[in-house]
Amino acid sequence: MPTTFSRMLALSLLTVVLGGCGAPPELEQQSAGRSTPTATAVPPATASPTPPTGLPLPPPTGLPSTPGSGAVAVACRNGPSGEQVLRLVRGSAGVLPGDTGVRVRSAPLCTDDWQYTVLAVSGYEDLTVVSQGRPGALRLVTAGTDVCTIEVRTAAPTGIRTLACDGTGGLPGA
């Protein structure tokens, strides 16, 4: 008889356990009048404490303790001049034809050997120029109305990157 009693006890216990596994009363009440299934809430994912790899991180914010440390762009002390940047975009780079009316709107701002210059072009939007190198050997990085290119985002110093991609980053009055 102990086997029959054990079987009955196991069956009763199984019935009690499985009886609590039905749909919650809230869902039974909602679905009683409908034939479509109801979506259930998914718990929110927890944030990872480390940033995903392979994505560029935003540039650091705040001013450095010393100008010229790469975090801000300042007026170029040793060149290039605005005229040298004009010659660059009109010369071998061929960005502007020689007869286009253009003037320097914002003199070059420098960080390390990178420069950021804004030119006013007659009849068009301002032309922003990002260049790199010494005054006698400038290289055009990019020019246009949107100069936040991959090269600028990944290789330019923070001060130039901030100017080119956010429109800020020059040291006022410098």
Residue pairs with C-beta under 8 A, 6 or more apart in sequence:
22 28
23 31
27 38
30 38
31 37
31 38
51 57
56 153
56 154
59 158
59 161
59 162
60 71
60 158
62 71
63 71
63 72
63 171
64 70
64 71
64 72
67 74
67 171
67 174
68 74
68 111
70 111
70 112
70 157
70 158
70 159
71 111
71 157
71 158
71 159
72 111
72 158
72 159
72 162
72 169
72 170
72 171
72 174
73 109
73 110
73 111
73 114
73 116
73 157
73 159
73 160
73 162
73 163
73 169
73 170
73 171
74 109
74 110
74 111
74 159
74 170
74 171
74 174
75 107
75 108
75 109
75 110
75 174
76 107
76 108
76 109
76 110
76 115
77 110
78 135
79 108
79 134
79 135
80 88
80 108
80 115
80 131
80 134
80 135
80 138
81 107
81 108
81 135
82 104
82 107
82 108
82 117
83 104
84 135
84 138
85 104
85 108
85 115
85 117
85 119
85 129
85 131
85 138
86 102
86 104
86 119
88 129
88 131
88 138
88 140
89 95
89 96
89 119
89 127
89 129
89 140
89 143
90 96
90 97
90 98
90 100
90 102
93 140
93 143
95 127
95 129
95 140
95 143
96 102
96 121
96 127
100 121
100 122
101 121
101 122
101 123
102 119
102 120
102 121
102 122
102 127
103 119
103 120
104 117
104 118
104 119
104 120
105 118
105 119
105 120
105 126
106 117
106 118
107 117
108 115
108 116
108 117
108 131
109 115
109 116
109 117
109 159
109 160
109 163
109 170
110 116
111 156
111 157
111 158
111 159
111 160
112 157
113 132
113 133
113 134
114 130
114 131
114 132
114 141
114 156
114 157
114 160
115 129
115 130
115 131
115 132
115 138
115 160
116 128
116 129
116 130
116 160
116 163
116 164
116 170
117 128
117 129
117 131
118 126
118 127
118 128
118 129
119 126
119 127
119 128
119 129
120 126
120 127
121 127
125 145
126 145
127 143
127 144
127 145
128 143
128 144
128 145
128 147
128 164
129 140
129 142
129 143
129 147
130 140
130 141
130 142
130 143
130 147
130 152
130 156
130 160
130 164
131 138
131 139
131 140
131 141
132 138
132 139
132 141
133 139
141 147
141 149
141 151
141 152
141 156
142 149
142 151
142 152
147 164
148 161
148 164
148 165
152 160
152 161
152 164
152 165
153 161
153 165
156 164
158 169
159 169
159 170
160 169
161 169
162 168
162 169
163 169
163 170
